Amino acid sequence: MSTRRLLLPLITTAVLLATASLACGDDASGEDLFATLRIHGGTVEVDADGAGTFAAGTEGQILAEGATVRTGSDGRASIDWPDGSVTRLDFDTSLRISALERGSGVIASTVIEGEQKTGNTYSRVVDITETGNRFAIDTPTASAAVQGTTWAVLVNPDGSTSIVVTEGAVLVTTSSGEEVLVEAGSTVTISEDGSVTGPMPTPDDLLNSDWIVFNDDCDTTGECTTEFNAGGIEAIELLPSEAAINLGESQTYSAQGLDEAGNPTGEVAATFDLDGVPCDGAVCTPTAAGDYTVTATFGDHQATGTLAVLTPGDVQVTLDWGAVVDLDLWVTDPAGETVNWQNTESASGGVLDRDAFADCEASDIPPENTVWTAGAPSGEYTVTVHVFDICGLDSTDFVLTVRVGGQVVLVVDNVVLAGTDDSYEATFTVP
C-alpha cells in the first residue's frame, strides 16, 4: 500500500481539532498565542474576531483565538500553528479557531482547538514526544489522538466519521467508549450509533485524488499554488435561470456544471449573490421589490439569471409566460376602472408594475403584476389576458394567479392564445 498522504472530503460539521505540545521552561500560563494564515490561491476570507463579519484574508495574516477562516469554491489556504504543525483547507472549507492558548505548569503546553464545519482539511502534526503532548480531533461520533502523524477526518453525510491515517498511528475512541488503533495506510468509520467498520486499507484512487496530489506537492516542494481544476467543466448553468417571488419570500438556487459539448456534469458547489450581495448559501432573500441579477460563481466560471421580486397586497394579480410575446394584463376593479399598460395606476389604488416584452422586445421580462397593496375595494373584478402582438409565433400559453388577502383564489394555466388580439377573461370577487 502506498504511503502517500491522504485526506478524504469533510462534507459536514463541527470537527474539533486540538493540538498540544510541551516546551521546557517556566510557567507560561496566560501567554497570548497566534497562528498564521497562508493563502495558496482563490477566495480566502477571515472573520477575525468571531463576530460573523468576513473580509478578504491576507498572506501572513495573524489569527487569534475565535477567528474563522473560510475558502471559496476556488480558494485554498493553510493555517500554520505555533508548534510547527499545519492544517490546510481545500475549496469550500471553513475552520474556526475555538482555542489558542498556553497551558499552565512547569512544563507548559500549547493548546490549539479548531472547529471545522465544511470542506476538506489536511493536517501534518509535528512529532510529539514529551509526556502530556497531545493532538486530537473530536467529531460527533469519535475522538482520535495522535503523537506526530499525517491523517484525515471525514464526517460523512450520514453522520458517520471516517479516520484516515497515512503516517504514524491514531487511537480512535468511539462515542460508546470503544477504542480502535488505526495505523498508516488504513481507514476506520464510526457510525452514529457507535458501530465500527474497519480498520481497512485505504483505496488507491483516493490516494491519487487532486487534493492529495496538491498536498504531496506542498510537502515535497514547499509550494502550494492552487490551479483550480473544475474537473472537465467548461461552464456552469444557474437553476432556475428565471424566477419570480413575492417580497418576503426566498428563492433557492443550484448550479450544475457543463462540459465542452454543453452536457450537464452534475451539481457544483457554487456561491450565489443578488446584485453583488451574497446570499445565505443557496437561499436568496431580497429586501425590496424589483428586478435582480442572480450570479452563480464556481471557480473561474459564472452564470447569471433574473429574479423578479413582486409586491404583494390585498389583491394581487400576476401574469407569467415564457415566450417573447407581447401579452398585456388588464384588471378592472368593481368601479369599472381598468389598470393596464396605458393606465398603470387607478383611483382605487391598483398599480401595474411593468409592461413585459413590450413591442416584442426582450427587455422587461415577465411576470406582469397588478396589486392593490391595501384598501382594495370589495366587489367583482375582471381579469383580461390580451395578446397585443404574437411576435411571429403561432400561439402562446400563460399562467395567471390571483391572490386575495394573500390566499390564492384563482390559477389559470391550461389556456392557449392563438394570435394577435386573442384574449382570455376571468372574474373573481373580493368580499
Secondary structure, 3 states (H helix, E strand, C coil): CCCCCCCCCCCCCCEEEEEEEEEECCCCCCCECCEEEEEEECCEEEECCCCCCCEECCCCCEECCCCEEEECCCCEEEEECCCCCEEEECCCCEEEEEEEEECCCCEEEEEEEEEEEECCEEEECCCCCCCCCEEEEECCCEEEEECCCEEEEEECCCCCEEEEEEECEEEEEECCCCEEEEECCEEEEECCCCCEEEEEECCHHHHCCHHHHHHHHHHHHCCCCCCCCCCCCCEEEEECCEEEEECCCCEECEEEEECCCCCEEEECCCEEEECCEECECCEECCCCCEEEEEEEEECCEEEEEEEEEECCCCEEEEEECCCCCEEEEEEECCCCCEECCCCCECCCCCEECCCCCHHHCCCCCCCEEEEECCCCCCEEEEEEEEEEECCCCCCEECEEEEEECCEEEEEECCCEECCCCCEEEEEEEEC
